[in-house]
Structures are given as structure tokens and as C-alpha cells.
Amino acid sequence: MLANDGSFYCLDKYLMEQLGIGDNTIRRARIYLKETGEINYAIGKHKGVPTRCWILSKGAKMEPFGQAK
């Protein structure tokens, strides 16, 4: 669930388990999404602290999330 500022927290370990991809792939994807202006992120300051991400591009891609009832 997104916070009011469009942010969410997610552990890389969770993404690896859910998507079946490695940590290097997650890092590359995160960098690519930041470079393309889709997201911004702040990596947790300590090991085990989740990364906080902000979704910057909230166009048509976010509409299905707003229609859930």
C-alpha cells in the first residue's frame, strides 16, 4: 500500500523471494527505474532496514490501483 506521499517500503529479500530474481538484478532494475524517472529511492541506513521507494510517474499505470473496491 502506498503512503500519502506515494512511498512504500520493501526489502530486497522479499523481492528476491517473490520474483525469483537475484539481488544484482534488483539493484540494476532500481537504478534503471530511477534513471527513467519512474521511481526515487532511499536505501535503508542499516542492514535489514527496508528500502523506501517513491513512485514518481503516477499516470495511467496507477489507475487500476485507485479503482479497487
PQR file with spaces between the fields and no chain letter, atoms N, CA, C, O and H, PARSE charges and radii, in Angstrom:
ATOM       1  N    MET     1       0.844   -1.174    0.000 -0.4000 1.5000
ATOM       2  CA   MET     1       0.000    0.000    0.000 -0.0000 2.0000
ATOM       3  C    MET     1       0.892    1.241    0.000  0.5500 1.7000
ATOM       4  O    MET     1       1.895    1.301    0.711 -0.5500 1.4000
ATOM       5  N    LEU     2       0.519    2.206   -0.789 -0.4000 1.5000
ATOM       6  CA   LEU     2       1.290    3.444   -0.881 -0.0000 2.0000
ATOM       7  C    LEU     2       0.904    4.404    0.227  0.5500 1.7000
ATOM       8  O    LEU     2      -0.269    4.507    0.588 -0.5500 1.4000
ATOM       9  H    LEU     2      -0.296    2.158   -1.367  0.4000 1.0000
ATOM      10  N    ALA     3       1.885    5.104    0.764 -0.4000 1.5000
ATOM      11  CA   ALA     3       1.624    6.176    1.720 -0.0000 2.0000
ATOM      12  C    ALA     3       1.093    7.384    0.953  0.5500 1.7000
ATOM      13  O    ALA     3       1.089    7.383   -0.278 -0.5500 1.4000
ATOM      14  H    ALA     3       2.837    5.020    0.471  0.4000 1.0000
ATOM      15  N    ASN     4       0.651    8.404    1.664 -0.4000 1.5000
ATOM      16  CA   ASN     4       0.100    9.603    1.023 -0.0000 2.0000
ATOM      17  C    ASN     4       1.093   10.280    0.087  0.5500 1.7000
ATOM      18  O    ASN     4       0.693   10.887   -0.907 -0.5500 1.4000
ATOM      19  H    ASN     4       0.654    8.405    2.664  0.4000 1.0000
ATOM      20  N    ASP     5       2.384   10.182    0.397 -0.4000 1.5000
ATOM      21  CA   ASP     5       3.399   10.805   -0.457 -0.0000 2.0000
ATOM      22  C    ASP     5       3.841    9.910   -1.610  0.5500 1.7000
ATOM      23  O    ASP     5       4.799   10.236   -2.312 -0.5500 1.4000
ATOM      24  H    ASP     5       2.708    9.690    1.204  0.4000 1.0000
ATOM      25  N    GLY     6       3.154    8.782   -1.816 -0.4000 1.5000
ATOM      26  CA   GLY     6       3.483    7.874   -2.913 -0.0000 2.0000
ATOM      27  C    GLY     6       4.638    6.942   -2.607  0.5500 1.7000
ATOM      28  O    GLY     6       5.205    6.346   -3.523 -0.5500 1.4000
ATOM      29  H    GLY     6       2.376    8.517   -1.246  0.4000 1.0000
ATOM      30  N    SER     7       5.002    6.802   -1.339 -0.4000 1.5000
ATOM      31  CA   SER     7       6.138    5.958   -0.987 -0.0000 2.0000
ATOM      32  C    SER     7       5.676    4.609   -0.446  0.5500 1.7000
ATOM      33  O    SER     7       4.535    4.443   -0.017 -0.5500 1.4000
ATOM      34  H    SER     7       4.542    7.287   -0.595  0.4000 1.0000
ATOM      35  N    PHE     8       6.596    3.658   -0.482 -0.4000 1.5000
ATOM      36  CA   PHE     8       6.379    2.346    0.120 -0.0000 2.0000
ATOM      37  C    PHE     8       7.734    1.787    0.527  0.5500 1.7000
ATOM      38  O    PHE     8       8.766    2.219    0.014 -0.5500 1.4000
ATOM      39  H    PHE     8       7.523    3.793   -0.830  0.4000 1.0000
ATOM      40  N    TYR     9       7.733    0.841    1.436 -0.4000 1.5000
ATOM      41  CA   TYR     9       8.952    0.189    1.897 -0.0000 2.0000
ATOM      42  C    TYR     9       8.971   -1.240    1.381  0.5500 1.7000
ATOM      43  O    TYR     9       7.938   -1.908    1.338 -0.5500 1.4000
ATOM      44  H    TYR     9       6.894    0.491    1.853  0.4000 1.0000
ATOM      45  N    CYS    10      10.155   -1.706    0.988 -0.4000 1.5000
ATOM      46  CA   CYS    10      10.269   -3.077    0.511 -0.0000 2.0000
ATOM      47  C    CYS    10      11.692   -3.586    0.719  0.5500 1.7000
ATOM      48  O    CYS    10      12.664   -2.911    0.379 -0.5500 1.4000
ATOM      49  H    CYS    10      10.994   -1.164    1.023  0.4000 1.0000
ATOM      50  N    LEU    11      11.796   -4.780    1.280 -0.4000 1.5000
ATOM      51  CA   LEU    11      13.098   -5.421    1.443 -0.0000 2.0000
ATOM      52  C    LEU    11      13.508   -6.101    0.147  0.5500 1.7000
ATOM      53  O    LEU    11      12.671   -6.687   -0.540 -0.5500 1.4000
ATOM      54  H    LEU    11      11.007   -5.329    1.556  0.4000 1.0000
ATOM      55  N    ASP    12      14.780   -6.027   -0.189 -0.4000 1.5000
ATOM      56  CA   ASP    12      15.289   -6.727   -1.376 -0.0000 2.0000
ATOM      57  C    ASP    12      15.063   -8.227   -1.240  0.5500 1.7000
ATOM      58  O    ASP    12      14.770   -8.903   -2.225 -0.5500 1.4000
ATOM      59  H    ASP    12      15.460   -5.551    0.369  0.4000 1.0000
ATOM      60  N    LYS    13      15.198   -8.751   -0.019 -0.4000 1.5000
ATOM      61  CA   LYS    13      14.998  -10.179    0.216 -0.0000 2.0000
ATOM      62  C    LYS    13      13.576  -10.589   -0.171  0.5500 1.7000
ATOM      63  O    LYS    13      13.373  -11.650   -0.761 -0.5500 1.4000
ATOM      64  H    LYS    13      15.437   -8.201    0.782  0.4000 1.0000
ATOM      65  N    TYR    14      12.602   -9.755    0.160 -0.4000 1.5000
ATOM      66  CA   TYR    14      11.207  -10.032   -0.202 -0.0000 2.0000
ATOM      67  C    TYR    14      11.045  -10.080   -1.726  0.5500 1.7000
ATOM      68  O    TYR    14      10.395  -10.981   -2.256 -0.5500 1.4000
ATOM      69  H    TYR    14      12.767   -8.893    0.639  0.4000 1.0000
ATOM      70  N    LEU    15      11.638   -9.112   -2.422 -0.4000 1.5000
ATOM      71  CA   LEU    15      11.559   -9.092   -3.884 -0.0000 2.0000
ATOM      72  C    LEU    15      12.216  -10.327   -4.489  0.5500 1.7000
ATOM      73  O    LEU    15      11.699  -10.906   -5.444 -0.5500 1.4000
ATOM      74  H    LEU    15      12.166   -8.380   -1.991  0.4000 1.0000
ATOM      75  N    MET    16      13.360  -10.730   -3.931 -0.4000 1.5000
ATOM      76  CA   MET    16      14.047  -11.915   -4.448 -0.0000 2.0000
ATOM      77  C    MET    16      13.166  -13.152   -4.302  0.5500 1.7000
ATOM      78  O    MET    16      13.094  -13.971   -5.217 -0.5500 1.4000
ATOM      79  H    MET    16      13.781  -10.259   -3.155  0.4000 1.0000
ATOM      80  N    GLU    17      12.491  -13.294   -3.151 -0.4000 1.5000
ATOM      81  CA   GLU    17      11.634  -14.452   -2.923 -0.0000 2.0000
ATOM      82  C    GLU    17      10.396  -14.422   -3.820  0.5500 1.7000
ATOM      83  O    GLU    17      10.027  -15.448   -4.391 -0.5500 1.4000
ATOM      84  H    GLU    17      12.550  -12.629   -2.407  0.4000 1.0000
ATOM      85  N    GLN    18       9.759  -13.274   -3.950 -0.4000 1.5000
ATOM      86  CA   GLN    18       8.520  -13.156   -4.709 -0.0000 2.0000
ATOM      87  C    GLN    18       8.731  -13.241   -6.221  0.5500 1.7000
ATOM      88  O    GLN    18       7.913  -13.820   -6.936 -0.5500 1.4000
ATOM      89  H    GLN    18      10.060  -12.440   -3.486  0.4000 1.0000
ATOM      90  N    LEU    19       9.821  -12.666   -6.699 -0.4000 1.5000
ATOM      91  CA   LEU    19      10.057  -12.595   -8.136 -0.0000 2.0000
ATOM      92  C    LEU    19      11.009  -13.660   -8.656  0.5500 1.7000
ATOM      93  O    LEU    19      11.077  -13.897   -9.862 -0.5500 1.4000
ATOM      94  H    LEU    19      10.486  -12.196   -6.119  0.4000 1.0000
ATOM      95  N    GLY    20      11.736  -14.295   -7.765 -0.4000 1.5000
ATOM      96  CA   GLY    20      12.674  -15.329   -8.181 -0.0000 2.0000
ATOM      97  C    GLY    20      13.869  -14.777   -8.943  0.5500 1.7000
ATOM      98  O    GLY    20      14.382  -15.425   -9.855 -0.5500 1.4000
ATOM      99  H    GLY    20      11.681  -14.102   -6.785  0.4000 1.0000
ATOM     100  N    ILE    21      14.315  -13.574   -8.569 -0.4000 1.5000
ATOM     101  CA   ILE    21      15.471  -12.962   -9.221 -0.0000 2.0000
ATOM     102  C    ILE    21      16.530  -12.659   -8.168  0.5500 1.7000
ATOM     103  O    ILE    21      16.241  -12.656   -6.971 -0.5500 1.4000
ATOM     104  H    ILE    21      13.898  -13.048   -7.829  0.4000 1.0000
ATOM     105  N    GLY    22      17.731  -12.410   -8.609 -0.4000 1.5000
ATOM     106  CA   GLY    22      18.841  -12.165   -7.707 -0.0000 2.0000
ATOM     107  C    GLY    22      18.947  -10.711   -7.269  0.5500 1.7000
ATOM     108  O    GLY    22      18.294   -9.825   -7.820 -0.5500 1.4000
ATOM     109  H    GLY    22      17.966  -12.413   -9.582  0.4000 1.0000
ATOM     110  N    ASP    23      19.784  -10.492   -6.267 -0.4000 1.5000
ATOM     111  CA   ASP    23      19.938   -9.143   -5.725 -0.0000 2.0000
ATOM     112  C    ASP    23      20.573   -8.181   -6.722  0.5500 1.7000
ATOM     113  O    ASP    23      20.250   -6.993   -6.718 -0.5500 1.4000
ATOM     114  H    ASP    23      20.315  -11.212   -5.819  0.4000 1.0000
ATOM     115  N    ASN    24      21.466   -8.669   -7.574 -0.4000 1.5000
ATOM     116  CA   ASN    24      22.063   -7.790   -8.587 -0.0000 2.0000
ATOM     117  C    ASN    24      21.017   -7.318   -9.601  0.5500 1.7000
ATOM     118  O    ASN    24      21.056   -6.173  -10.052 -0.5500 1.4000
ATOM     119  H    ASN    24      21.728   -9.634   -7.577  0.4000 1.0000
ATOM     120  N    THR    25      20.093   -8.194   -9.952 -0.4000 1.5000
ATOM     121  CA   THR    25      19.026   -7.815  -10.878 -0.0000 2.0000
ATOM     122  C    THR    25      18.133   -6.755  -10.253  0.5500 1.7000
ATOM     123  O    THR    25      17.719   -5.816  -10.934 -0.5500 1.4000
ATOM     124  H    THR    25      20.061   -9.124   -9.585  0.4000 1.0000
ATOM     125  N    ILE    26      17.834   -6.891   -8.979 -0.4000 1.5000
ATOM     126  CA   ILE    26      17.021   -5.898   -8.271 -0.0000 2.0000
ATOM     127  C    ILE    26      17.735   -4.551   -8.259  0.5500 1.7000
ATOM     128  O    ILE    26      17.114   -3.518   -8.509 -0.5500 1.4000
ATOM     129  H    ILE    26      18.171   -7.654   -8.427  0.4000 1.0000
ATOM     130  N    ARG    27      19.017   -4.556   -7.975 -0.4000 1.5000
ATOM     131  CA   ARG    27      19.780   -3.293   -7.949 -0.0000 2.0000
ATOM     132  C    ARG    27      19.793   -2.627   -9.329  0.5500 1.7000
ATOM     133  O    ARG    27      19.578   -1.421   -9.445 -0.5500 1.4000
ATOM     134  H    ARG    27      19.521   -5.396   -7.772  0.4000 1.0000
ATOM     135  N    ARG    28      20.045   -3.422  -10.368 -0.4000 1.5000
ATOM     136  CA   ARG    28      20.062   -2.860  -11.724 -0.0000 2.0000
ATOM     137  C    ARG    28      18.699   -2.303  -12.115  0.5500 1.7000
ATOM     138  O    ARG    28      18.615   -1.232  -12.717 -0.5500 1.4000
ATOM     139  H    ARG    28      20.219   -4.402  -10.274  0.4000 1.0000
ATOM     140  N    ALA    29      17.636   -3.020  -11.778 -0.4000 1.5000
ATOM     141  CA   ALA    29      16.284   -2.559  -12.105 -0.0000 2.0000
ATOM     142  C    ALA    29      15.955   -1.272  -11.371  0.5500 1.7000
ATOM     143  O    ALA    29      15.356   -0.363  -11.947 -0.5500 1.4000
ATOM     144  H    ALA    29      17.705   -3.890  -11.289  0.4000 1.0000
ATOM     145  N    ARG    30      16.344   -1.186  -10.094 -0.4000 1.5000
ATOM     146  CA   ARG    30      16.086    0.020   -9.304 -0.0000 2.0000
ATOM     147  C    ARG    30      16.824    1.225   -9.896  0.5500 1.7000
ATOM     148  O    ARG    30      16.264    2.318   -9.980 -0.5500 1.4000
ATOM     149  H    ARG    30      16.830   -1.925   -9.626  0.4000 1.0000
ATOM     150  N    ILE    31      18.062    1.025  -10.299 -0.4000 1.5000
ATOM     151  CA   ILE    31      18.839    2.108  -10.914 -0.0000 2.0000
ATOM     152  C    ILE    31      18.201    2.523  -12.237  0.5500 1.7000
ATOM     153  O    ILE    31      18.088    3.716  -12.522 -0.5500 1.4000
ATOM     154  H    ILE    31      18.517    0.137  -10.230  0.4000 1.0000
ATOM     155  N    TYR    32      17.783    1.552  -13.044 -0.4000 1.5000
ATOM     156  CA   TYR    32      17.148    1.855  -14.326 -0.0000 2.0000
ATOM     157  C    TYR    32      15.856    2.647  -14.114  0.5500 1.7000
ATOM     158  O    TYR    32      15.621    3.640  -14.802 -0.5500 1.4000
ATOM     159  H    TYR    32      17.875    0.583  -12.813  0.4000 1.0000
ATOM     160  N    LEU    33      15.025    2.220  -13.177 -0.4000 1.5000
ATOM     161  CA   LEU    33      13.765    2.918  -12.922 -0.0000 2.0000
ATOM     162  C    LEU    33      13.991    4.335  -12.414  0.5500 1.7000
ATOM     163  O    LEU    33      13.210    5.238  -12.714 -0.5500 1.4000
ATOM     164  H    LEU    33      15.215    1.413  -12.618  0.4000 1.0000
ATOM     165  N    LYS    34      15.054    4.530  -11.649 -0.4000 1.5000
ATOM     166  CA   LYS    34      15.367    5.886  -11.190 -0.0000 2.0000
ATOM     167  C    LYS    34      15.837    6.752  -12.358  0.5500 1.7000
ATOM     168  O    LYS    34      15.429    7.907  -12.480 -0.5500 1.4000
ATOM     169  H    LYS    34      15.688    3.796  -11.406  0.4000 1.0000
ATOM     170  N    GLU    35      16.689    6.199  -13.212 -0.4000 1.5000
ATOM     171  CA   GLU    35      17.197    6.953  -14.364 -0.0000 2.0000
ATOM     172  C    GLU    35      16.089    7.340  -15.336  0.5500 1.7000
ATOM     173  O    GLU    35      16.166    8.392  -15.972 -0.5500 1.4000
ATOM     174  H    GLU    35      17.021    5.261  -13.113  0.4000 1.0000
ATOM     175  N    THR    36      15.050    6.496  -15.460 -0.4000 1.5000
ATOM     176  CA   THR    36      13.950    6.788  -16.371 -0.0000 2.0000
ATOM     177  C    THR    36      12.877    7.666  -15.735  0.5500 1.7000
ATOM     178  O    THR    36      11.904    8.032  -16.394 -0.5500 1.4000
ATOM     179  H    THR    36      14.987    5.642  -14.944  0.4000 1.0000
ATOM     180  N    GLY    37      13.047    8.005  -14.456 -0.4000 1.5000
ATOM     181  CA   GLY    37      12.111    8.901  -13.789 -0.0000 2.0000
ATOM     182  C    GLY    37      10.847    8.238  -13.274  0.5500 1.7000
ATOM     183  O    GLY    37       9.872    8.922  -12.963 -0.5500 1.4000
ATOM     184  H    GLY    37      13.837    7.707  -13.920  0.4000 1.0000
ATOM     185  N    GLU    38      10.850    6.917  -13.180 -0.4000 1.5000
ATOM     186  CA   GLU    38       9.669    6.207  -12.678 -0.0000 2.0000
ATOM     187  C    GLU    38       9.615    6.212  -11.151  0.5500 1.7000
ATOM     188  O    GLU    38       8.545    6.376  -10.566 -0.5500 1.4000
ATOM     189  H    GLU    38      11.642    6.362  -13.433  0.4000 1.0000
ATOM     190  N    ILE    39      10.775    6.033  -10.506 -0.4000 1.5000
ATOM     191  CA   ILE    39      10.816    5.979   -9.044 -0.0000 2.0000
ATOM     192  C    ILE    39      11.999    6.784   -8.522  0.5500 1.7000
ATOM     193  O    ILE    39      12.891    7.170   -9.279 -0.5500 1.4000
ATOM     194  H    ILE    39      11.644    5.900  -10.981  0.4000 1.0000
ATOM     195  N    ASN    40      11.991    7.025   -7.234 -0.4000 1.5000
ATOM     196  CA   ASN    40      13.144    7.511   -6.492 -0.0000 2.0000
ATOM     197  C    ASN    40      13.233    6.607   -5.281  0.5500 1.7000
ATOM     198  O    ASN    40      12.228    6.011   -4.892 -0.5500 1.4000
ATOM     199  H    ASN    40      11.267    6.711   -6.620  0.4000 1.0000
ATOM     200  N    TYR    41      14.389    6.486   -4.679 -0.4000 1.5000
ATOM     201  CA   TYR    41      14.504    5.582   -3.540 -0.0000 2.0000
ATOM     202  C    TYR    41      15.567    6.063   -2.568  0.5500 1.7000
ATOM     203  O    TYR    41      16.465    6.828   -2.920 -0.5500 1.4000
ATOM     204  H    TYR    41      15.205    6.969   -4.995  0.4000 1.0000
ATOM     205  N    ALA    42      15.439    5.592   -1.338 -0.4000 1.5000
ATOM     206  CA   ALA    42      16.429    5.827   -0.288 -0.0000 2.0000
ATOM     207  C    ALA    42      16.689    4.480    0.369  0.5500 1.7000
ATOM     208  O    ALA    42      15.802    3.911    1.004 -0.5500 1.4000
ATOM     209  H    ALA    42      14.710    4.970   -1.053  0.4000 1.0000
ATOM     210  N    ILE    43      17.899    3.975    0.216 -0.4000 1.5000
ATOM     211  CA   ILE    43      18.256    2.675    0.775 -0.0000 2.0000
ATOM     212  C    ILE    43      18.348    2.811    2.288  0.5500 1.7000
ATOM     213  O    ILE    43      18.832    3.820    2.802 -0.5500 1.4000
ATOM     214  H    ILE    43      18.620    4.437   -0.300  0.4000 1.0000
ATOM     215  N    GLY    44      17.877    1.783    3.000 -0.4000 1.5000
ATOM     216  CA   GLY    44      17.927    1.779    4.460 -0.0000 2.0000
ATOM     217  C    GLY    44      19.349    1.989    4.965  0.5500 1.7000
ATOM     218  O    GLY    44      20.308    1.495    4.372 -0.5500 1.4000
ATOM     219  H    GLY    44      17.484    0.964    2.582  0.4000 1.0000
ATOM     220  N    LYS    45      19.474    2.720    6.057 -0.4000 1.5000
ATOM     221  CA   LYS    45      20.798    3.085    6.564 -0.0000 2.0000
ATOM     222  C    LYS    45      21.549    1.922    7.197  0.5500 1.7000
ATOM     223  O    LYS    45      22.777    1.950    7.276 -0.5500 1.4000
ATOM     224  H    LYS    45      18.695    3.122    6.538  0.4000 1.0000
ATOM     225  N    HIS    46      20.825    0.898    7.649 -0.4000 1.5000
ATOM     226  CA   HIS    46      21.446   -0.250    8.301 -0.0000 2.0000
ATOM     227  C    HIS    46      21.011   -1.531    7.598  0.5500 1.7000
ATOM     228  O    HIS    46      19.960   -1.576    6.959 -0.5500 1.4000
ATOM     229  H    HIS    46      19.827    0.875    7.584  0.4000 1.0000
ATOM     230  N    LYS    47      21.824   -2.558    7.724 -0.4000 1.5000
ATOM     231  CA   LYS    47      21.488   -3.840    7.114 -0.0000 2.0000
ATOM     232  C    LYS    47      20.175   -4.350    7.704  0.5500 1.7000
ATOM     233  O    LYS    47      19.987   -4.335    8.921 -0.5500 1.4000
ATOM     234  H    LYS    47      22.678   -2.521    8.243  0.4000 1.0000
ATOM     235  N    GLY    48      19.276   -4.797    6.843 -0.4000 1.5000
ATOM     236  CA   GLY    48      17.991   -5.313    7.280 -0.0000 2.0000
ATOM     237  C    GLY    48      16.885   -4.274    7.303  0.5500 1.7000
ATOM     238  O    GLY    48      15.720   -4.614    7.513 -0.5500 1.4000
ATOM     239  H    GLY    48      19.428   -4.809    5.855  0.4000 1.0000
ATOM     240  N    VAL    49      17.233   -3.006    7.088 -0.4000 1.5000
ATOM     241  CA   VAL    49      16.229   -1.946    7.035 -0.0000 2.0000
ATOM     242  C    VAL    49      15.740   -1.848    5.592  0.5500 1.7000
ATOM     243  O    VAL    49      16.553   -1.778    4.670 -0.5500 1.4000
ATOM     244  H    VAL    49      18.178   -2.729    6.918  0.4000 1.0000
ATOM     245  N    PRO    50      14.412   -1.842    5.381 -0.5600 1.5000
ATOM     246  CA   PRO    50      13.913   -1.828    4.009  0.2800 2.0000
ATOM     247  C    PRO    50      14.220   -0.535    3.268  0.5500 1.7000
ATOM     248  O    PRO    50      14.408    0.524    3.868 -0.5500 1.4000
ATOM     249  N    THR    51      14.264   -0.653    1.957 -0.4000 1.5000
ATOM     250  CA   THR    51      14.446    0.496    1.079 -0.0000 2.0000
ATOM     251  C    THR    51      13.111    1.223    0.950  0.5500 1.7000
ATOM     252  O    THR    51      12.068    0.586    0.801 -0.5500 1.4000
ATOM     253  H    THR    51      14.112   -1.513    1.470  0.4000 1.0000
ATOM     254  N    ARG    52      13.141    2.555    1.008 -0.4000 1.5000
ATOM     255  CA   ARG    52      11.932    3.344    0.808 -0.0000 2.0000
ATOM     256  C    ARG    52      11.942    3.848   -0.619  0.5500 1.7000
ATOM     257  O    ARG    52      12.906    4.467   -1.068 -0.5500 1.4000
ATOM     258  H    ARG    52      13.989    3.072    1.130  0.4000 1.0000
ATOM     259  N    CYS    53      10.854    3.575   -1.330 -0.4000 1.5000
ATOM     260  CA   CYS    53      10.734    3.980   -2.725 -0.0000 2.0000
ATOM     261  C    CYS    53       9.564    4.940   -2.879  0.5500 1.7000
ATOM     262  O    CYS    53       8.566    4.843   -2.164 -0.5500 1.4000
ATOM     263  H    CYS    53      10.070    3.072   -0.966  0.4000 1.0000
ATOM     264  N    TRP    54       9.699    5.859   -3.812 -0.4000 1.5000
ATOM     265  CA   TRP    54       8.630    6.783   -4.169 -0.0000 2.0000
ATOM     266  C    TRP    54       8.307    6.583   -5.633  0.5500 1.7000
ATOM     267  O    TRP    54       9.209    6.551   -6.471 -0.5500 1.4000
ATOM     268  H    TRP    54      10.509    5.938   -4.393  0.4000 1.0000
ATOM     269  N    ILE    55       7.040    6.448   -5.950 -0.4000 1.5000
ATOM     270  CA   ILE    55       6.614    6.346   -7.344 -0.0000 2.0000
ATOM     271  C    ILE    55       6.419    7.760   -7.855  0.5500 1.7000
ATOM     272  O    ILE    55       5.593    8.507   -7.332 -0.5500 1.4000
ATOM     273  H    ILE    55       6.308    6.474   -5.270  0.4000 1.0000
ATOM     274  N    LEU    56       7.179    8.128   -8.878 -0.4000 1.5000
ATOM     275  CA   LEU    56       7.134    9.489   -9.405 -0.0000 2.0000
ATOM     276  C    LEU    56       6.142    9.633  -10.545  0.5500 1.7000
ATOM     277  O    LEU    56       5.458   10.652  -10.646 -0.5500 1.4000
ATOM     278  H    LEU    56       7.850    7.521   -9.303  0.4000 1.0000
ATOM     279  N    SER    57       6.056    8.640  -11.392 -0.4000 1.5000
ATOM     280  CA   SER    57       5.195    8.688  -12.567 -0.0000 2.0000
ATOM     281  C    SER    57       3.863    8.031  -12.214  0.5500 1.7000
ATOM     282  O    SER    57       3.764    6.804  -12.185 -0.5500 1.4000
ATOM     283  H    SER    57       6.611    7.813  -11.310  0.4000 1.0000
ATOM     284  N    LYS    58       2.839    8.842  -11.947 -0.4000 1.5000
ATOM     285  CA   LYS    58       1.561    8.303  -11.484 -0.0000 2.0000
ATOM     286  C    LYS    58       0.476    8.388  -12.556  0.5500 1.7000
ATOM     287  O    LYS    58      -0.701    8.537  -12.226 -0.5500 1.4000
ATOM     288  H    LYS    58       2.919    9.839  -11.970  0.4000 1.0000
ATOM     289  N    GLY    59       0.838    8.301  -13.789 -0.4000 1.5000
ATOM     290  CA   GLY    59      -0.125    8.423  -14.880 -0.0000 2.0000
ATOM     291  C    GLY    59      -1.088    7.258  -14.952  0.5500 1.7000
ATOM     292  O    GLY    59      -1.577    6.782  -13.928 -0.5500 1.4000
ATOM     293  H    GLY    59       1.794    8.180  -14.057  0.4000 1.0000
ATOM     294  N    ALA    60      -1.359    6.802  -16.150 -0.4000 1.5000
ATOM     295  CA   ALA    60      -2.340    5.744  -16.397 -0.0000 2.0000
ATOM     296  C    ALA    60      -1.953    4.427  -15.725  0.5500 1.7000
ATOM     297  O    ALA    60      -2.819    3.590  -15.469 -0.5500 1.4000
ATOM     298  H    ALA    60      -0.962    7.189  -16.983  0.4000 1.0000
ATOM     299  N    LYS    61      -0.669    4.231  -15.438 -0.4000 1.5000
ATOM     300  CA   LYS    61      -0.242    2.980  -14.826 -0.0000 2.0000
ATOM     301  C    LYS    61      -0.813    2.805  -13.424  0.5500 1.7000
ATOM     302  O    LYS    61      -0.953    1.673  -12.961 -0.5500 1.4000
ATOM     303  H    LYS    61       0.035    4.911  -15.647  0.4000 1.0000
ATOM     304  N    MET    62      -1.145    3.894  -12.738 -0.4000 1.5000
ATOM     305  CA   MET    62      -1.641    3.805  -11.366 -0.0000 2.0000
ATOM     306  C    MET    62      -3.161    3.717  -11.298  0.5500 1.7000
ATOM     307  O    MET    62      -3.691    3.448  -10.220 -0.5500 1.4000
ATOM     308  H    MET    62      -1.031    4.813  -13.114  0.4000 1.0000
ATOM     309  N    GLU    63      -3.885    3.927  -12.385 -0.4000 1.5000
ATOM     310  CA   GLU    63      -5.345    3.923  -12.363 -0.0000 2.0000
ATOM     311  C    GLU    63      -5.947    2.630  -11.818  0.5500 1.7000
ATOM     312  O    GLU    63      -6.889    2.709  -11.030 -0.5500 1.4000
ATOM     313  H    GLU    63      -3.455    4.145  -13.261  0.4000 1.0000
ATOM     314  N    PRO    64      -5.462    1.448  -12.189 -0.5600 1.5000
ATOM     315  CA   PRO    64      -6.071    0.233  -11.654  0.2800 2.0000
ATOM     316  C    PRO    64      -6.002    0.154  -10.125  0.5500 1.7000
ATOM     317  O    PRO    64      -6.882   -0.451   -9.514 -0.5500 1.4000
ATOM     318  N    PHE    65      -5.001    0.738   -9.500 -0.4000 1.5000
ATOM     319  CA   PHE    65      -4.878    0.687   -8.058 -0.0000 2.0000
ATOM     320  C    PHE    65      -5.927    1.553   -7.382  0.5500 1.7000
ATOM     321  O    PHE    65      -6.375    1.234   -6.280 -0.5500 1.4000
ATOM     322  H    PHE    65      -4.286    1.230   -9.997  0.4000 1.0000
ATOM     323  N    GLY    66      -6.320    2.630   -8.017 -0.4000 1.5000
ATOM     324  CA   GLY    66      -7.318    3.522   -7.444 -0.0000 2.0000
ATOM     325  C    GLY    66      -8.740    2.994   -7.580  0.5500 1.7000
ATOM     326  O    GLY    66      -9.635    3.489   -6.894 -0.5500 1.4000
ATOM     327  H    GLY    66      -5.956    2.889   -8.912  0.4000 1.0000
ATOM     328  N    GLN    67      -8.980    2.009   -8.438 -0.4000 1.5000
ATOM     329  CA   GLN    67     -10.317    1.514   -8.692 -0.0000 2.0000
ATOM     330  C    GLN    67     -10.708    0.335   -7.817  0.5500 1.7000
ATOM     331  O    GLN    67     -11.834   -0.152   -7.920 -0.5500 1.4000
ATOM     332  H    GLN    67      -8.254    1.607   -8.995  0.4000 1.0000
ATOM     333  N    ALA    68      -9.813   -0.139   -6.960 -0.4000 1.5000
ATOM     334  CA   ALA    68     -10.128   -1.284   -6.104 -0.0000 2.0000
ATOM     335  C    ALA    68     -11.221   -0.900   -5.108  0.5500 1.7000
ATOM     336  O    ALA    68     -11.189    0.181   -4.519 -0.5500 1.4000
ATOM     337  H    ALA    68      -8.898    0.256   -6.877  0.4000 1.0000
ATOM     338  N    LYS    69     -12.195   -1.808   -4.928 -0.4000 1.5000
ATOM     339  CA   LYS    69     -13.316   -1.533   -4.003 -0.0000 2.0000
ATOM     340  C    LYS    69     -13.463   -2.650   -3.019  0.5500 1.7000
ATOM     341  O    LYS    69     -14.345   -2.605   -2.162 -0.5500 1.4000
ATOM     342  H    LYS    69     -12.221   -2.686   -5.406  0.4000 1.0000
